[in-house]
């Protein structure tokens, strides 16, 4: 008799739990956190002698200020294998940002700190392709980012790739075809 009574109580409790969970509805999905670092390119294809602008946005998605940041922007391995590609970072502009290495093929990026939670810094990196650069290849970069937050008690690092830009050959001019 006691087993039957225990089974009924357990079954009743189980039905009550299922009903309670069913009435509360599905759990709301949490909003995805903003990415720490994002890149966009203003062009998917360029020709030798032209420029491409990469826009980079760094977001503090932590709950505390960021007090230290190290970032570098380097050509990808495949880009370095194309010895005929000639390019340089000609400018790096943005509020609260300083860059080292303009005129070369890689950059260091420094940010004014502290960077408050939710704050962003947007930087425009201009890459100039030489007029005599090779073509029919892709040019791309990766960025290594390291930062400290929570008064230096927590760190985060990552590698983020920029969109690749195709370096297309310039169309033949009418004079060259004659």
C-alpha positions as CSV (number, residue, x, y, z in Angstrom):
1,X,0.0,0.0,0.0
2,X,2.8,2.4,0.9
3,X,4.4,1.9,-2.5
4,X,1.2,2.9,-4.3
5,X,0.9,6.0,-2.2
6,X,4.6,6.9,-2.9
7,X,4.1,6.3,-6.6
8,X,1.0,8.6,-6.7
9,X,2.8,11.4,-4.9
10,X,5.8,11.1,-7.2
11,X,3.6,11.0,-10.2
12,X,1.6,14.1,-9.0
13,X,4.8,16.0,-8.3
14,X,6.2,15.1,-11.7
15,X,3.0,16.4,-13.5
16,X,3.1,19.6,-11.4
17,X,6.7,20.2,-12.4
18,X,6.0,19.6,-16.1
19,X,3.0,22.0,-15.9
20,X,5.0,24.6,-14.1
21,X,7.8,24.5,-16.7
22,X,5.3,24.4,-19.6
23,X,3.5,27.5,-18.3
24,X,6.7,29.5,-17.9
25,X,7.3,29.3,-21.7
26,X,10.5,28.8,-23.5
27,X,13.6,30.5,-22.1
28,X,14.5,33.7,-23.9
29,X,17.7,33.3,-26.0
30,X,20.5,35.6,-24.8
31,X,21.7,38.2,-27.2
32,X,25.1,37.3,-28.6
33,X,27.9,39.5,-27.2
34,X,29.4,42.0,-29.6
35,X,32.6,40.7,-31.2
36,X,35.7,42.1,-29.7
37,X,37.2,43.0,-33.0
38,X,35.6,43.3,-36.5
39,X,36.9,44.3,-39.9
40,X,35.2,45.4,-43.1
41,X,36.8,46.3,-46.5
42,X,35.4,49.0,-48.7
43,X,36.2,47.0,-51.8
44,X,36.4,43.3,-52.7
45,X,38.6,43.9,-55.7
46,X,41.3,46.5,-56.5
47,X,43.8,47.0,-59.2
48,X,47.5,47.9,-58.9
49,X,47.9,51.6,-58.1
50,X,44.7,51.8,-56.1
51,X,43.8,51.7,-52.4
52,X,41.6,49.7,-50.2
53,X,40.3,50.9,-46.8
54,X,39.9,48.4,-44.0
55,X,37.6,49.6,-41.2
56,X,38.4,48.0,-37.8
57,X,36.2,48.3,-34.7
58,X,37.4,47.3,-31.3
59,X,34.6,46.9,-28.7
60,X,35.0,46.5,-24.9
61,X,32.3,43.8,-24.3
62,X,33.6,43.1,-20.8
63,X,31.9,44.4,-17.6
64,X,35.0,46.3,-16.5
65,X,37.4,48.9,-18.0
66,X,40.1,47.7,-20.3
67,X,43.5,49.0,-19.0
68,X,46.0,47.5,-21.4
69,X,45.8,46.6,-25.1
70,X,48.3,45.2,-27.5
71,X,47.4,44.8,-31.2
72,X,49.3,44.1,-34.4
73,X,48.1,43.8,-38.0
74,X,50.2,41.5,-40.2
75,X,49.8,40.1,-43.7
76,X,48.5,36.6,-43.9
77,X,50.8,33.8,-44.7
78,X,49.3,33.4,-48.2
79,X,49.8,37.1,-48.8
80,X,53.5,36.9,-47.9
81,X,53.9,34.1,-50.4
82,X,53.0,36.4,-53.3
83,X,56.3,38.1,-53.7
84,X,54.9,40.1,-56.6
85,X,52.3,41.9,-54.4
86,X,53.6,45.4,-53.5
87,X,51.6,47.3,-50.9
88,X,51.9,49.4,-47.8
89,X,49.7,50.8,-45.0
90,X,49.7,54.5,-45.9
91,X,47.4,55.7,-43.1
92,X,45.8,54.7,-39.9
93,X,43.1,57.1,-38.5
94,X,40.7,57.0,-35.7
95,X,39.7,58.8,-32.5
96,X,41.6,57.5,-29.4
97,X,44.0,55.5,-31.6
98,X,47.7,55.7,-32.5
99,X,49.5,53.5,-35.0
100,X,53.1,52.6,-35.6
101,X,54.4,51.2,-38.8
102,X,52.6,53.2,-41.5
103,X,54.6,53.0,-44.7
104,X,55.3,49.3,-44.1
105,X,53.4,46.0,-44.5
106,X,52.4,45.6,-40.9
107,X,51.1,47.9,-38.1
108,X,50.9,48.2,-34.4
109,X,47.7,49.8,-33.0
110,X,47.5,51.5,-29.6
111,X,44.3,52.7,-27.9
112,X,43.7,55.5,-25.4
113,X,42.8,53.8,-22.1
114,X,40.9,53.1,-20.0
115,X,38.2,51.8,-22.4
116,X,34.9,51.7,-20.6
117,X,32.5,48.8,-20.9
118,X,30.5,49.0,-24.1
119,X,32.8,51.6,-25.6
120,X,34.2,51.2,-29.1
121,X,37.2,52.5,-31.1
122,X,36.9,52.6,-34.9
123,X,40.0,52.8,-37.0
124,X,40.4,53.1,-40.8
125,X,43.5,51.5,-42.3
126,X,44.4,52.5,-45.8
127,X,46.4,50.0,-47.9
128,X,48.0,51.4,-51.1
129,X,48.9,48.9,-53.8
130,X,51.9,49.9,-55.9
131,X,51.3,50.6,-59.5
132,X,53.8,47.9,-60.4
133,X,52.3,45.3,-58.0
134,X,51.5,41.9,-59.2
135,X,47.8,40.9,-59.8
136,X,45.5,37.9,-59.8
137,X,46.1,37.2,-56.2
138,X,44.4,38.0,-52.9
139,X,45.7,40.4,-50.2
140,X,44.6,39.8,-46.6
141,X,45.7,40.5,-43.1
142,X,45.3,39.1,-39.6
143,X,45.2,40.9,-36.4
144,X,46.5,39.6,-33.0
145,X,44.7,41.3,-30.1
146,X,45.6,41.0,-26.4
147,X,43.9,43.0,-23.7
148,X,43.6,43.1,-19.9
149,X,40.5,44.0,-17.9
150,X,39.2,43.7,-14.4
151,X,42.1,45.7,-13.0
152,X,44.6,43.3,-14.8
153,X,43.1,40.2,-13.2
154,X,41.6,38.9,-16.5
155,X,43.0,38.8,-20.0
156,X,41.8,37.9,-23.4
157,X,43.6,37.3,-26.7
158,X,42.5,36.3,-30.2
159,X,43.4,36.4,-33.9
160,X,40.9,38.0,-36.3
161,X,41.3,37.9,-40.1
162,X,40.4,40.8,-42.3
163,X,38.3,40.2,-45.4
164,X,40.5,39.3,-48.4
165,X,40.6,41.7,-51.3
166,X,41.3,40.4,-54.8
167,X,44.1,42.3,-56.7
168,X,42.8,42.2,-60.2
169,X,44.9,43.1,-63.3
170,X,44.1,46.5,-64.7
171,X,42.1,46.3,-67.9
172,X,44.2,46.9,-71.0
173,X,43.9,50.5,-72.3
174,X,42.8,51.3,-75.8
175,X,46.2,52.7,-76.7
176,X,47.9,49.4,-75.5
177,X,45.6,47.3,-77.7
178,X,46.3,49.3,-80.9
